[in-house]
Amino acid sequence: MSERIRIAVTGLGIICALGRDRHRFWSNAVEGRGGIGPVDLFDTSGCKAAIAGQVREEPDPERTRRGRVRRASRTDRFCMTAAVEAVEQAGLAGGGSSSLERFGISLGSSTSGMPEAERWVREGIERGFGRQRASRVLRLPSSAPADAVAEMLGAGGPRLSNMTACTSSALSIGQAADLIRSAETPGMIAGGGDTLCLMTYAGFNALRLLDPKPCRPFDATRQGLSLGEGAGVMVLERWEHAVDRGAQPLAEFLDYGATCDAHHMTAPHPDGRGASAAMADALARSGLDAGQIGHINAHGTGTDLNDSTEARAIRAVFGTDGVKRIPITASKSLFGHGLGGSGGLEAVVLVLSLIHQMAPPTLGWESREAGAPALDIVAGAPRRLSCTYGMSNSFGFGGANCSLIFRTAP
């Protein structure tokens, strides 16, 4: 067996309802501030819920002014903002410099330019489609955010655009590592983002999955999820490449597990079969045993089925004693469910938790439901960690599952 190629995390970028950069986000997260509140991006009348993790601080245009992207969508701007922050921390110049010419882009999204398309249709109905410019919906495809980031940064390496529901950006990170290990590129800008739009908001309301109050994952009184938006992006590099250019690794990406329940379009397998297999695969591919994981950033949506299924899956992998010793954070309680961007957002949160050795609290959690596995939910206040390895879970519609494993930088 050939020597394992190590993957360094050298830059992080995030924008969400708790802030438009990692410093503001982390300060708000560890202070237990919630970013879920009233939605004013569109009319929510007639919906069960009227709240979400809406980004209030618009992306800084100065940070993305190098981009030549015309009519960038809200999702494009989120991903561009997070990517610039990650690249700057990694010490990689943008604007087409040679340092990024061989880097690739791997981003996940599900809504992409849907808000702009909704506006185009609405105005077309009101004014007539003959007066509508088709160029206004050019940012609709799910490939648009990756294209925008690549053009802005001058990244000429491989380009992937993943759309696998709520695992989209988590899988994008795992697939980016695969490309680095296959020697296709020395590094990748990976993660993803999504924006709130009326179609998904109304759809989740129609499914009766949204809580009128901010979501409270794993709590006995939970009533559903809260949607959110934003982007989480990281720079992944071959370890030797990062060290040779003088970069300081923030963490190490070990590996990932990806499975499918093959069970139902919207409901997870009741036994958590696919979720537990993804976690077990991630451990096996990383060369770890379950006892080495010291923190889990859970998928934790706040819905009855997802939380109970994930809790059972975690117990199946880590055992009854394991679930009692591993601190678990459900960060969707802080900024909402970012759909296709949630895996990227939460991977950034996990790496920040490992760097700072601190787990942000799960807002709204007070008690577990009767008969549920006794998970050690971090609640009420942040908790100090003392661990080397952490896992981030993402599970999505269609039964798509992905678990990522990171370790602290040696």
Secondary structure, DSSP 8 states (H G I E B T S, - for coil): ------EEEEEEEEEBTTBSSHHHHHHHHHTT----EE--SS--TTSS--EEB---S---TTTTTT---TT--HHHHHHHHHHHHHHHHHT---TT-GGGTT-EEEEE-SSTTHHHHHHHHHHHHHH-GGGS-GGGGTT-STTHHHHHHHHHHT--S-EEEE--GGGHHHHHHHHHHHHHHTTS-SEEEEEEEE---HHHHHHHHHTT-B-SS---TT-TT---B-BB-EEEEEEEEEHHHHHHTT----EEEEEEEEEE--S-SSS--TT-HHHHHHHHHHHHHHT--GGGEEEEE----S-HHHHHHHHHHHHHHHHHHHHHHSEEE-THHHH-B-GGGHHHHHHHHHHHHHHHTEE---TT-----TTS---EE--SS-EE---SEEEEEEE-GGGEEEEEEEEE--
